[in-house]
């Protein structure tokens, strides 16, 4: 076997204190959910489906909004949100719906940690054995690398927004991480069969019920390819021969067969339930003649979405290239390659690339035992510069919103959000101040003289992105809810509608309908062309849908009441019509 490139002493294999790891995870998870309104696009659209599903349980096999199927295919995420809304009626519906997705993000972090832990304990992943002892103990080494993998995942810039949405993407991410952990556990010697198969069952059926059976099959195929290319598990893990070796080989064969059968069963179930278009992402695969443009989109996305994990993962593959057949490289690399291929085939979709972050973080962790001090110091100084400047800008813009000084940022915010009225909120300011002071203490600790640790090179990156995300979701939360949500325009439309009356809609997408229902408190119905339309004295039409409005109703019966822009006059205008007095009811 070729010598390992990892040189790690027992002192460097110290694990990150558990309270630090848990605190960092909570500070990353909570700000993205606590106090945040559902934002536009997938987040608000999915929430609208969940609310309707909670009110009408008979639609559980057909998640929909006002008779139209959910825009993103999948059952399980809508079920989880609807169950939470139904079970917690004393909470605001959007906060109740966010609770399962908080748990799913926590599951993603935990499974990534365990995937790295299982893989780091394999013989091929172990560091160099020193001539006079003192090398890292395998368990301590595995824990330190698992801590590093979790920090690497938190440091990914692309994880923050999509993983905090109450949508199918967060569910798929959690089940991909769970599948990776199940794969990693399956190559461990002596592990029992049932827990691994239980993890794999949950991952495969979770992906299938989240509208991504194709992802489940891709993970199965990539894992089997890694097994075929690498050394047989029993030859690499079993220290004894005879009956024990044969029993271990039989168990490994049974596990592989069970995992394959479960993946195929999950995909078959999804297909039987009518999801033939959801093999990867609920949309058609990219035609081959558009692949060039998709390559460009993927390249641009990789530059920032996967920072800094992509660079570290590339370094891992280079430094460990002589051990390329070891499962600790092959398994995450094969899963990563499959998910990058899926991203490429879907026009460089960030929603698919999101799923590649757990295996990417695991690969990135294995770079740390091979980094020189100068490279580790460069990573630290880049993190200090990037996130300190970003945090300073967040504070400056918040100060400008509160006081008008500096004038230029304040003018820019007023131009972008003309109807927004800033106000000081202590419950956002105090946590932001404490987190900023904590960031300064982390910088002081990292630049001080302390014992080396494998995970130290990623502490600043993970803490920095957590700081900026938390600052944005505390100091900027009111302005983000105003600019990213649809509550203000929905409430303005509600103010134009007589009490206890319904509103007809045309040309509005699911997120806009959900906003009128939830934020506006309106009874919304689509135009039917029948007598039911006569009960609604108001009609709301998107500017894009106005061109086809005359095909649905007689415009002579309606007059324009007001044009309501979402933010500015030239962007996302809703047209509000009122029924003319004496207009005849549809027959």
Beta strands, then each sheet from edge to edge (+ up, - down):
strand 1: 64-65
strand 2: 68-69
strand 3: 502-506
strand 4: 523-526
strand 5: 538-542
strand 6: 558-565
strand 7: 573-579
sheet 1: 1+ 2-
sheet 2: 4+ 3+ 5+ 7- 6+
end
